[in-house]
Amino acid sequence: MGQKGSNENVNDLLREFYPKQTNLSKVIQKELRKKLEFINNSPRKCLNWKIPIEVFLHEVSHLG
């Protein structure tokens, strides 16, 4: 899946918490941060059921 598809999937996940009409600028920052942290720490099918930071750290460890 391309980057655009992945971004759209994350947007869909965010919309599970906040309907499309929700003005995210009016959402309490702490609440929004908590929801985004949950999304960012969820395993992704496109990453072989790993979480994004896991894949990132694995890739970075192979750079040096």
PQR file of N, CA, C, O and H, with PARSE charges and radii, in Angstrom:
ATOM      1  N   MET A   1       0.847  -1.171   0.000 -0.4000 1.5000
ATOM      2  CA  MET A   1       0.000   0.000   0.000 -0.0000 2.0000
ATOM      3  C   MET A   1       0.893   1.235   0.000  0.5500 1.7000
ATOM      4  O   MET A   1       1.909   1.267   0.694 -0.5500 1.4000
ATOM      5  N   GLY A   2       0.529   2.222  -0.754 -0.4000 1.5000
ATOM      6  CA  GLY A   2       1.314   3.441  -0.839 -0.0000 2.0000
ATOM      7  C   GLY A   2       1.100   4.337   0.360  0.5500 1.7000
ATOM      8  O   GLY A   2       0.254   4.085   1.217 -0.5500 1.4000
ATOM      9  H   GLY A   2      -0.296   2.196  -1.318  0.4000 1.0000
ATOM     10  N   GLN A   3       1.901   5.401   0.391 -0.4000 1.5000
ATOM     11  CA  GLN A   3       1.828   6.335   1.508 -0.0000 2.0000
ATOM     12  C   GLN A   3       0.450   7.004   1.588  0.5500 1.7000
ATOM     13  O   GLN A   3      -0.076   7.211   2.681 -0.5500 1.4000
ATOM     14  H   GLN A   3       2.589   5.606  -0.306  0.4000 1.0000
ATOM     15  N   LYS A   4      -0.129   7.338   0.440 -0.4000 1.5000
ATOM     16  CA  LYS A   4      -1.439   7.987   0.434 -0.0000 2.0000
ATOM     17  C   LYS A   4      -2.492   7.061   1.051  0.5500 1.7000
ATOM     18  O   LYS A   4      -3.309   7.506   1.857 -0.5500 1.4000
ATOM     19  H   LYS A   4       0.298   7.170  -0.449  0.4000 1.0000
ATOM     20  N   GLY A   5      -2.479   5.802   0.686 -0.4000 1.5000
ATOM     21  CA  GLY A   5      -3.431   4.842   1.238 -0.0000 2.0000
ATOM     22  C   GLY A   5      -3.268   4.685   2.738  0.5500 1.7000
ATOM     23  O   GLY A   5      -4.256   4.589   3.466 -0.5500 1.4000
ATOM     24  H   GLY A   5      -1.816   5.440   0.032  0.4000 1.0000
ATOM     25  N   SER A   6      -2.023   4.659   3.204 -0.4000 1.5000
ATOM     26  CA  SER A   6      -1.759   4.542   4.639 -0.0000 2.0000
ATOM     27  C   SER A   6      -2.277   5.762   5.383  0.5500 1.7000
ATOM     28  O   SER A   6      -2.870   5.633   6.454 -0.5500 1.4000
ATOM     29  H   SER A   6      -1.220   4.737   2.612  0.4000 1.0000
ATOM     30  N   ASN A   7      -2.054   6.955   4.817 -0.4000 1.5000
ATOM     31  CA  ASN A   7      -2.550   8.185   5.446 -0.0000 2.0000
ATOM     32  C   ASN A   7      -4.072   8.182   5.513  0.5500 1.7000
ATOM     33  O   ASN A   7      -4.651   8.598   6.517 -0.5500 1.4000
ATOM     34  H   ASN A   7      -1.571   7.060   3.948  0.4000 1.0000
ATOM     35  N   GLU A   8      -4.712   7.725   4.469 -0.4000 1.5000
ATOM     36  CA  GLU A   8      -6.175   7.662   4.457 -0.0000 2.0000
ATOM     37  C   GLU A   8      -6.683   6.687   5.507  0.5500 1.7000
ATOM     38  O   GLU A   8      -7.709   6.935   6.142 -0.5500 1.4000
ATOM     39  H   GLU A   8      -4.242   7.387   3.653  0.4000 1.0000
ATOM     40  N   ASN A   9      -5.969   5.573   5.697 -0.4000 1.5000
ATOM     41  CA  ASN A   9      -6.369   4.606   6.718 -0.0000 2.0000
ATOM     42  C   ASN A   9      -6.252   5.203   8.115  0.5500 1.7000
ATOM     43  O   ASN A   9      -7.117   4.974   8.961 -0.5500 1.4000
ATOM     44  H   ASN A   9      -5.136   5.371   5.182  0.4000 1.0000
ATOM     45  N   VAL A  10      -5.190   5.965   8.364 -0.4000 1.5000
ATOM     46  CA  VAL A  10      -5.025   6.613   9.666 -0.0000 2.0000
ATOM     47  C   VAL A  10      -6.130   7.639   9.873  0.5500 1.7000
ATOM     48  O   VAL A  10      -6.673   7.753  10.972 -0.5500 1.4000
ATOM     49  H   VAL A  10      -4.488   6.151   7.677  0.4000 1.0000
ATOM     50  N   ASN A  11      -6.468   8.387   8.826 -0.4000 1.5000
ATOM     51  CA  ASN A  11      -7.572   9.349   8.924 -0.0000 2.0000
ATOM     52  C   ASN A  11      -8.879   8.636   9.260  0.5500 1.7000
ATOM     53  O   ASN A  11      -9.671   9.130  10.063 -0.5500 1.4000
ATOM     54  H   ASN A  11      -6.027   8.294   7.933  0.4000 1.0000
ATOM     55  N   ASP A  12      -9.101   7.479   8.648 -0.4000 1.5000
ATOM     56  CA  ASP A  12     -10.311   6.700   8.948 -0.0000 2.0000
ATOM     57  C   ASP A  12     -10.326   6.258  10.411  0.5500 1.7000
ATOM     58  O   ASP A  12     -11.375   6.277  11.054 -0.5500 1.4000
ATOM     59  H   ASP A  12      -8.458   7.078   7.996  0.4000 1.0000
ATOM     60  N   LEU A  13      -9.173   5.863  10.934 -0.4000 1.5000
ATOM     61  CA  LEU A  13      -9.087   5.465  12.338 -0.0000 2.0000
ATOM     62  C   LEU A  13      -9.415   6.644  13.253  0.5500 1.7000
ATOM     63  O   LEU A  13     -10.113   6.489  14.256 -0.5500 1.4000
ATOM     64  H   LEU A  13      -8.320   5.847  10.411  0.4000 1.0000
ATOM     65  N   LEU A  14      -8.907   7.815  12.899 -0.4000 1.5000
ATOM     66  CA  LEU A  14      -9.198   9.010  13.692 -0.0000 2.0000
ATOM     67  C   LEU A  14     -10.688   9.336  13.650  0.5500 1.7000
ATOM     68  O   LEU A  14     -11.255   9.795  14.642 -0.5500 1.4000
ATOM     69  H   LEU A  14      -8.341   7.941  12.085  0.4000 1.0000
ATOM     70  N   ARG A  15     -11.318   9.098  12.504 -0.4000 1.5000
ATOM     71  CA  ARG A  15     -12.751   9.374  12.359 -0.0000 2.0000
ATOM     72  C   ARG A  15     -13.611   8.412  13.169  0.5500 1.7000
ATOM     73  O   ARG A  15     -14.791   8.682  13.393 -0.5500 1.4000
ATOM     74  H   ARG A  15     -10.858   8.726  11.698  0.4000 1.0000
ATOM     75  N   GLU A  16     -13.038   7.285  13.616 -0.4000 1.5000
ATOM     76  CA  GLU A  16     -13.780   6.402  14.518 -0.0000 2.0000
ATOM     77  C   GLU A  16     -14.004   7.080  15.865  0.5500 1.7000
ATOM     78  O   GLU A  16     -14.989   6.810  16.552 -0.5500 1.4000
ATOM     79  H   GLU A  16     -12.079   7.066  13.434  0.4000 1.0000
ATOM     80  N   PHE A  17     -13.073   7.965  16.234 -0.4000 1.5000
ATOM     81  CA  PHE A  17     -13.197   8.716  17.484 -0.0000 2.0000
ATOM     82  C   PHE A  17     -13.947  10.026  17.287  0.5500 1.7000
ATOM     83  O   PHE A  17     -14.694  10.463  18.162 -0.5500 1.4000
ATOM     84  H   PHE A  17     -12.273   8.184  15.676  0.4000 1.0000
ATOM     85  N   TYR A  18     -13.740  10.649  16.131 -0.4000 1.5000
ATOM     86  CA  TYR A  18     -14.323  11.963  15.849 -0.0000 2.0000
ATOM     87  C   TYR A  18     -15.006  11.933  14.487  0.5500 1.7000
ATOM     88  O   TYR A  18     -14.339  11.726  13.474 -0.5500 1.4000
ATOM     89  H   TYR A  18     -13.133  10.295  15.420  0.4000 1.0000
ATOM     90  N   PRO A  19     -16.318  12.135  14.440 -0.5600 1.5000
ATOM     91  CA  PRO A  19     -17.021  12.156  13.153  0.2800 2.0000
ATOM     92  C   PRO A  19     -16.466  13.240  12.223  0.5500 1.7000
ATOM     93  O   PRO A  19     -15.828  14.193  12.671 -0.5500 1.4000
ATOM     94  N   LYS A  20     -16.717  13.079  10.940 -0.4000 1.5000
ATOM     95  CA  LYS A  20     -16.156  13.973   9.930 -0.0000 2.0000
ATOM     96  C   LYS A  20     -16.474  15.449  10.191  0.5500 1.7000
ATOM     97  O   LYS A  20     -15.667  16.313   9.847 -0.5500 1.4000
ATOM     98  H   LYS A  20     -17.236  12.306  10.576  0.4000 1.0000
ATOM     99  N   GLN A  21     -17.608  15.753  10.780 -0.4000 1.5000
ATOM    100  CA  GLN A  21     -18.005  17.145  11.016 -0.0000 2.0000
ATOM    101  C   GLN A  21     -17.275  17.761  12.209  0.5500 1.7000
ATOM    102  O   GLN A  21     -17.368  18.970  12.424 -0.5500 1.4000
ATOM    103  H   GLN A  21     -18.263  15.052  11.060  0.4000 1.0000
ATOM    104  N   THR A  22     -16.555  16.957  12.986 -0.4000 1.5000
ATOM    105  CA  THR A  22     -15.899  17.459  14.182 -0.0000 2.0000
ATOM    106  C   THR A  22     -14.788  18.438  13.828  0.5500 1.7000
ATOM    107  O   THR A  22     -13.938  18.156  12.983 -0.5500 1.4000
ATOM    108  H   THR A  22     -16.480  15.975  12.812  0.4000 1.0000
ATOM    109  N   ASN A  23     -14.811  19.575  14.478 -0.4000 1.5000
ATOM    110  CA  ASN A  23     -13.747  20.560  14.321 -0.0000 2.0000
ATOM    111  C   ASN A  23     -12.629  20.165  15.288  0.5500 1.7000
ATOM    112  O   ASN A  23     -12.732  20.400  16.492 -0.5500 1.4000
ATOM    113  H   ASN A  23     -15.501  19.803  15.164  0.4000 1.0000
ATOM    114  N   LEU A  24     -11.565  19.567  14.757 -0.4000 1.5000
ATOM    115  CA  LEU A  24     -10.500  19.049  15.612 -0.0000 2.0000
ATOM    116  C   LEU A  24      -9.773  20.159  16.366  0.5500 1.7000
ATOM    117  O   LEU A  24      -9.124  19.889  17.377 -0.5500 1.4000
ATOM    118  H   LEU A  24     -11.482  19.377  13.779  0.4000 1.0000
ATOM    119  N   SER A  25      -9.869  21.395  15.897 -0.4000 1.5000
ATOM    120  CA  SER A  25      -9.224  22.497  16.613 -0.0000 2.0000
ATOM    121  C   SER A  25      -9.938  22.790  17.933  0.5500 1.7000
ATOM    122  O   SER A  25      -9.389  23.477  18.794 -0.5500 1.4000
ATOM    123  H   SER A  25     -10.396  21.615  15.076  0.4000 1.0000
ATOM    124  N   LYS A  26     -11.155  22.275  18.096 -0.4000 1.5000
ATOM    125  CA  LYS A  26     -11.908  22.488  19.337 -0.0000 2.0000
ATOM    126  C   LYS A  26     -11.804  21.306  20.299  0.5500 1.7000
ATOM    127  O   LYS A  26     -12.354  21.343  21.399 -0.5500 1.4000
ATOM    128  H   LYS A  26     -11.601  21.717  17.397  0.4000 1.0000
ATOM    129  N   VAL A  27     -11.099  20.261  19.878 -0.4000 1.5000
ATOM    130  CA  VAL A  27     -10.922  19.089  20.737 -0.0000 2.0000
ATOM    131  C   VAL A  27      -9.782  19.383  21.714  0.5500 1.7000
ATOM    132  O   VAL A  27      -8.764  19.963  21.335 -0.5500 1.4000
ATOM    133  H   VAL A  27     -10.652  20.231  18.984  0.4000 1.0000
ATOM    134  N   ILE A  28      -9.960  18.982  22.960 -0.4000 1.5000
ATOM    135  CA  ILE A  28      -8.922  19.174  23.974 -0.0000 2.0000
ATOM    136  C   ILE A  28      -7.646  18.461  23.518  0.5500 1.7000
ATOM    137  O   ILE A  28      -7.677  17.278  23.180 -0.5500 1.4000
ATOM    138  H   ILE A  28     -10.787  18.510  23.267  0.4000 1.0000
ATOM    139  N   GLN A  29      -6.530  19.187  23.512 -0.4000 1.5000
ATOM    140  CA  GLN A  29      -5.263  18.656  23.003 -0.0000 2.0000
ATOM    141  C   GLN A  29      -4.847  17.357  23.693  0.5500 1.7000
ATOM    142  O   GLN A  29      -4.366  16.431  23.039 -0.5500 1.4000
ATOM    143  H   GLN A  29      -6.505  20.148  23.787  0.4000 1.0000
ATOM    144  N   LYS A  30      -5.029  17.288  24.997 -0.4000 1.5000
ATOM    145  CA  LYS A  30      -4.645  16.080  25.739 -0.0000 2.0000
ATOM    146  C   LYS A  30      -5.450  14.879  25.251  0.5500 1.7000
ATOM    147  O   LYS A  30      -4.912  13.782  25.102 -0.5500 1.4000
ATOM    148  H   LYS A  30      -5.419  18.040  25.528  0.4000 1.0000
ATOM    149  N   GLU A  31      -6.733  15.091  25.006 -0.4000 1.5000
ATOM    150  CA  GLU A  31      -7.608  14.021  24.514 -0.0000 2.0000
ATOM    151  C   GLU A  31      -7.184  13.575  23.113  0.5500 1.7000
ATOM    152  O   GLU A  31      -7.089  12.379  22.836 -0.5500 1.4000
ATOM    153  H   GLU A  31      -7.170  15.982  25.127  0.4000 1.0000
ATOM    154  N   LEU A  32      -6.932  14.545  22.238 -0.4000 1.5000
ATOM    155  CA  LEU A  32      -6.518  14.238  20.873 -0.0000 2.0000
ATOM    156  C   LEU A  32      -5.174  13.507  20.869  0.5500 1.7000
ATOM    157  O   LEU A  32      -4.995  12.541  20.127 -0.5500 1.4000
ATOM    158  H   LEU A  32      -7.009  15.516  22.463  0.4000 1.0000
ATOM    159  N   ARG A  33      -4.238  13.961  21.688 -0.4000 1.5000
ATOM    160  CA  ARG A  33      -2.928  13.322  21.779 -0.0000 2.0000
ATOM    161  C   ARG A  33      -3.059  11.863  22.218  0.5500 1.7000
ATOM    162  O   ARG A  33      -2.360  10.986  21.712 -0.5500 1.4000
ATOM    163  H   ARG A  33      -4.383  14.745  22.291  0.4000 1.0000
ATOM    164  N   LYS A  34      -3.965  11.619  23.167 -0.4000 1.5000
ATOM    165  CA  LYS A  34      -4.182  10.255  23.667 -0.0000 2.0000
ATOM    166  C   LYS A  34      -4.724   9.346  22.565  0.5500 1.7000
ATOM    167  O   LYS A  34      -4.290   8.202  22.430 -0.5500 1.4000
ATOM    168  H   LYS A  34      -4.533  12.332  23.578  0.4000 1.0000
ATOM    169  N   LYS A  35      -5.666   9.853  21.786 -0.4000 1.5000
ATOM    170  CA  LYS A  35      -6.242   9.067  20.677 -0.0000 2.0000
ATOM    171  C   LYS A  35      -5.184   8.800  19.599  0.5500 1.7000
ATOM    172  O   LYS A  35      -5.096   7.693  19.067 -0.5500 1.4000
ATOM    173  H   LYS A  35      -6.019  10.782  21.896  0.4000 1.0000
ATOM    174  N   LEU A  36      -4.388   9.822  19.287 -0.4000 1.5000
ATOM    175  CA  LEU A  36      -3.349   9.651  18.266 -0.0000 2.0000
ATOM    176  C   LEU A  36      -2.265   8.677  18.738  0.5500 1.7000
ATOM    177  O   LEU A  36      -1.724   7.908  17.944 -0.5500 1.4000
ATOM    178  H   LEU A  36      -4.459  10.720  19.720  0.4000 1.0000
ATOM    179  N   GLU A  37      -1.960   8.717  20.019 -0.4000 1.5000
ATOM    180  CA  GLU A  37      -0.985   7.773  20.568 -0.0000 2.0000
ATOM    181  C   GLU A  37      -1.505   6.339  20.432  0.5500 1.7000
ATOM    182  O   GLU A  37      -0.754   5.426  20.088 -0.5500 1.4000
ATOM    183  H   GLU A  37      -2.399   9.341  20.664  0.4000 1.0000
ATOM    184  N   PHE A  38      -2.784   6.156  20.705 -0.4000 1.5000
ATOM    185  CA  PHE A  38      -3.396   4.833  20.548 -0.0000 2.0000
ATOM    186  C   PHE A  38      -3.286   4.365  19.095  0.5500 1.7000
ATOM    187  O   PHE A  38      -2.901   3.226  18.834 -0.5500 1.4000
ATOM    188  H   PHE A  38      -3.394   6.897  20.985  0.4000 1.0000
ATOM    189  N   ILE A  39      -3.624   5.246  18.157 -0.4000 1.5000
ATOM    190  CA  ILE A  39      -3.561   4.906  16.732 -0.0000 2.0000
ATOM    191  C   ILE A  39      -2.127   4.586  16.325  0.5500 1.7000
ATOM    192  O   ILE A  39      -1.884   3.593  15.640 -0.5500 1.4000
ATOM    193  H   ILE A  39      -3.937   6.172  18.370  0.4000 1.0000
ATOM    194  N   ASN A  40      -1.175   5.423  16.743 -0.4000 1.5000
ATOM    195  CA  ASN A  40       0.222   5.243  16.345 -0.0000 2.0000
ATOM    196  C   ASN A  40       0.861   4.010  16.962  0.5500 1.7000
ATOM    197  O   ASN A  40       1.872   3.518  16.460 -0.5500 1.4000
ATOM    198  H   ASN A  40      -1.373   6.231  17.299  0.4000 1.0000
ATOM    199  N   ASN A  41       0.286   3.509  18.038 -0.4000 1.5000
ATOM    200  CA  ASN A  41       0.827   2.310  18.682 -0.0000 2.0000
ATOM    201  C   ASN A  41       0.010   1.065  18.389  0.5500 1.7000
ATOM    202  O   ASN A  41       0.114   0.061  19.093 -0.5500 1.4000
ATOM    203  H   ASN A  41      -0.535   3.908  18.445  0.4000 1.0000
ATOM    204  N   SER A  42      -0.797   1.137  17.354 -0.4000 1.5000
ATOM    205  CA  SER A  42      -1.591  -0.018  16.941 -0.0000 2.0000
ATOM    206  C   SER A  42      -0.880  -0.754  15.810  0.5500 1.7000
ATOM    207  O   SER A  42      -0.362  -0.123  14.889 -0.5500 1.4000
ATOM    208  H   SER A  42      -0.882   1.953  16.783  0.4000 1.0000
ATOM    209  N   PRO A  43      -0.854  -2.080  15.874 -0.5600 1.5000
ATOM    210  CA  PRO A  43      -0.237  -2.850  14.780  0.2800 2.0000
ATOM    211  C   PRO A  43      -0.956  -2.599  13.452  0.5500 1.7000
ATOM    212  O   PRO A  43      -2.171  -2.401  13.421 -0.5500 1.4000
ATOM    213  N   ARG A  44      -0.192  -2.611  12.362 -0.4000 1.5000
ATOM    214  CA  ARG A  44      -0.753  -2.361  11.037 -0.0000 2.0000
ATOM    215  C   ARG A  44      -0.524  -3.562  10.125  0.5500 1.7000
ATOM    216  O   ARG A  44       0.563  -4.139  10.096 -0.5500 1.4000
ATOM    217  H   ARG A  44       0.795  -2.771  12.388  0.4000 1.0000
ATOM    218  N   LYS A  45      -1.544  -3.918   9.400 -0.4000 1.5000
ATOM    219  CA  LYS A  45      -1.443  -5.035   8.459 -0.0000 2.0000
ATOM    220  C   LYS A  45      -0.332  -4.767   7.442  0.5500 1.7000
ATOM    221  O   LYS A  45       0.450  -5.661   7.120 -0.5500 1.4000
ATOM    222  H   LYS A  45      -2.427  -3.449   9.424  0.4000 1.0000
ATOM    223  N   CYS A  46      -0.268  -3.523   6.937 -0.4000 1.5000
ATOM    224  CA  CYS A  46       0.727  -3.180   5.914 -0.0000 2.0000
ATOM    225  C   CYS A  46       2.158  -3.243   6.453  0.5500 1.7000
ATOM    226  O   CYS A  46       3.114  -3.228   5.678 -0.5500 1.4000
ATOM    227  H   CYS A  46      -0.904  -2.797   7.199  0.4000 1.0000
ATOM    228  N   LEU A  47       2.307  -3.315   7.784 -0.4000 1.5000
ATOM    229  CA  LEU A  47       3.631  -3.431   8.405 -0.0000 2.0000
ATOM    230  C   LEU A  47       3.836  -4.823   8.991  0.5500 1.7000
ATOM    231  O   LEU A  47       4.643  -5.018   9.900 -0.5500 1.4000
ATOM    232  H   LEU A  47       1.530  -3.327   8.413  0.4000 1.0000
ATOM    233  N   ASN A  48       3.102  -5.775   8.462 -0.4000 1.5000
ATOM    234  CA  ASN A  48       3.207  -7.165   8.930 -0.0000 2.0000
ATOM    235  C   ASN A  48       2.820  -7.273  10.402  0.5500 1.7000
ATOM    236  O   ASN A  48       3.434  -8.018  11.166 -0.5500 1.4000
ATOM    237  H   ASN A  48       2.447  -5.618   7.723  0.4000 1.0000
ATOM    238  N   TRP A  49       1.807  -6.528  10.780 -0.4000 1.5000
ATOM    239  CA  TRP A  49       1.249  -6.510  12.132 -0.0000 2.0000
ATOM    240  C   TRP A  49       2.227  -6.013  13.183  0.5500 1.7000
ATOM    241  O   TRP A  49       2.168  -6.412  14.347 -0.5500 1.4000
ATOM    242  H   TRP A  49       1.308  -5.923  10.159  0.4000 1.0000
ATOM    243  N   LYS A  50       3.134  -5.131  12.752 -0.4000 1.5000
ATOM    244  CA  LYS A  50       4.042  -4.462  13.686 -0.0000 2.0000
ATOM    245  C   LYS A  50       3.538  -3.034  13.868  0.5500 1.7000
ATOM    246  O   LYS A  50       2.746  -2.532  13.071 -0.5500 1.4000
ATOM    247  H   LYS A  50       3.181  -4.807  11.807  0.4000 1.0000
ATOM    248  N   ILE A  51       4.015  -2.393  14.932 -0.4000 1.5000
ATOM    249  CA  ILE A  51       3.652  -0.993  15.125 -0.0000 2.0000
ATOM    250  C   ILE A  51       4.680  -0.123  14.388  0.5500 1.7000
ATOM    251  O   ILE A  51       5.827  -0.540  14.222 -0.5500 1.4000
ATOM    252  H   ILE A  51       4.659  -2.801  15.580  0.4000 1.0000
ATOM    253  N   PRO A  52       4.289   1.070  13.947 -0.5600 1.5000
ATOM    254  CA  PRO A  52       5.182   1.916  13.154  0.2800 2.0000
ATOM    255  C   PRO A  52       6.548   2.167  13.794  0.5500 1.7000
ATOM    256  O   PRO A  52       7.561   2.099  13.098 -0.5500 1.4000
ATOM    257  N   ILE A  53       6.607   2.453  15.090 -0.4000 1.5000
ATOM    258  CA  ILE A  53       7.901   2.741  15.719 -0.0000 2.0000
ATOM    259  C   ILE A  53       8.815   1.526  15.694  0.5500 1.7000
ATOM    260  O   ILE A  53      10.034   1.667  15.591 -0.5500 1.4000
ATOM    261  H   ILE A  53       5.784   2.508  15.655  0.4000 1.0000
ATOM    262  N   GLU A  54       8.242   0.344  15.786 -0.4000 1.5000
ATOM    263  CA  GLU A  54       9.013  -0.901  15.729 -0.0000 2.0000
ATOM    264  C   GLU A  54       9.715  -1.027  14.377  0.5500 1.7000
ATOM    265  O   GLU A  54      10.899  -1.356  14.313 -0.5500 1.4000
ATOM    266  H   GLU A  54       7.252   0.229  15.869  0.4000 1.0000
ATOM    267  N   VAL A  55       8.981  -0.765  13.311 -0.4000 1.5000
ATOM    268  CA  VAL A  55       9.537  -0.841  11.959 -0.0000 2.0000
ATOM    269  C   VAL A  55      10.586   0.248  11.762  0.5500 1.7000
ATOM    270  O   VAL A  55      11.657  -0.003  11.208 -0.5500 1.4000
ATOM    271  H   VAL A  55       8.019  -0.498  13.363  0.4000 1.0000
ATOM    272  N   PHE A  56      10.274   1.453  12.216 -0.4000 1.5000
ATOM    273  CA  PHE A  56      11.205   2.569  12.084 -0.0000 2.0000
ATOM    274  C   PHE A  56      12.532   2.269  12.786  0.5500 1.7000
ATOM    275  O   PHE A  56      13.600   2.432  12.194 -0.5500 1.4000
ATOM    276  H   PHE A  56       9.405   1.658  12.666  0.4000 1.0000
ATOM    277  N   LEU A  57      12.464   1.832  14.043 -0.4000 1.5000
ATOM    278  CA  LEU A  57      13.686   1.550  14.791 -0.0000 2.0000
ATOM    279  C   LEU A  57      14.491   0.413  14.166  0.5500 1.7000
ATOM    280  O   LEU A  57      15.722   0.437  14.178 -0.5500 1.4000
ATOM    281  H   LEU A  57      11.597   1.700  14.524  0.4000 1.0000
ATOM    282  N   HIS A  58      13.802  -0.570  13.627 -0.4000 1.5000
ATOM    283  CA  HIS A  58      14.495  -1.667  12.943 -0.0000 2.0000
ATOM    284  C   HIS A  58      15.255  -1.135  11.730  0.5500 1.7000
ATOM    285  O   HIS A  58      16.416  -1.486  11.518 -0.5500 1.4000
ATOM    286  H   HIS A  58      12.803  -0.590  13.617  0.4000 1.0000
ATOM    287  N   GLU A  59      14.600  -0.289  10.936 -0.4000 1.5000
ATOM    288  CA  GLU A  59      15.241   0.277   9.745 -0.0000 2.0000
ATOM    289  C   GLU A  59      16.418   1.178  10.115  0.5500 1.7000
ATOM    290  O   GLU A  59      17.466   1.115   9.473 -0.5500 1.4000
ATOM    291  H   GLU A  59      13.657  -0.003  11.108  0.4000 1.0000
ATOM    292  N   VAL A  60      16.260   2.001  11.127 -0.4000 1.5000
ATOM    293  CA  VAL A  60      17.313   2.915  11.551 -0.0000 2.0000
ATOM    294  C   VAL A  60      18.526   2.141  12.091  0.5500 1.7000
ATOM    295  O   VAL A  60      19.668   2.561  11.901 -0.5500 1.4000
ATOM    296  H   VAL A  60      15.408   2.052  11.649  0.4000 1.0000
ATOM    297  N   SER A  61      18.276   1.029  12.752 -0.4000 1.5000
ATOM    298  CA  SER A  61      19.387   0.242  13.327 -0.0000 2.0000
ATOM    299  C   SER A  61      20.268  -0.355  12.228  0.5500 1.7000
ATOM    300  O   SER A  61      21.404  -0.744  12.499 -0.5500 1.4000
ATOM    301  H   SER A  61      17.349   0.688  12.906  0.4000 1.0000
ATOM    302  N   HIS A  62      19.772  -0.434  11.011 -0.4000 1.5000
ATOM    303  CA  HIS A  62      20.542  -0.999   9.910 -0.0000 2.0000
ATOM    304  C   HIS A  62      21.231   0.064   9.055  0.5500 1.7000
ATOM    305  O   HIS A  62      21.831  -0.274   8.034 -0.5500 1.4000
ATOM    306  H   HIS A  62      18.849  -0.119  10.791  0.4000 1.0000
ATOM    307  N   LEU A  63      21.163   1.320   9.437 -0.4000 1.5000
ATOM    308  CA  LEU A  63      21.765   2.399   8.648 -0.0000 2.0000
ATOM    309  C   LEU A  63      23.269   2.512   8.858  0.5500 1.7000
ATOM    310  O   LEU A  63      24.003   2.831   7.922 -0.5500 1.4000
ATOM    311  H   LEU A  63      20.676   1.595  10.266  0.4000 1.0000
ATOM    312  N   GLY A  64      23.730   2.256  10.065 -0.4000 1.5000
ATOM    313  CA  GLY A  64      25.123   2.493  10.392 -0.0000 2.0000
ATOM    314  C   GLY A  64      25.990   1.367  10.044  0.5500 1.7000
ATOM    315  O   GLY A  64      27.200   1.428  10.265 -0.5500 1.4000
ATOM    316  H   GLY A  64      23.134   1.996  10.825  0.4000 1.0000
TER
END
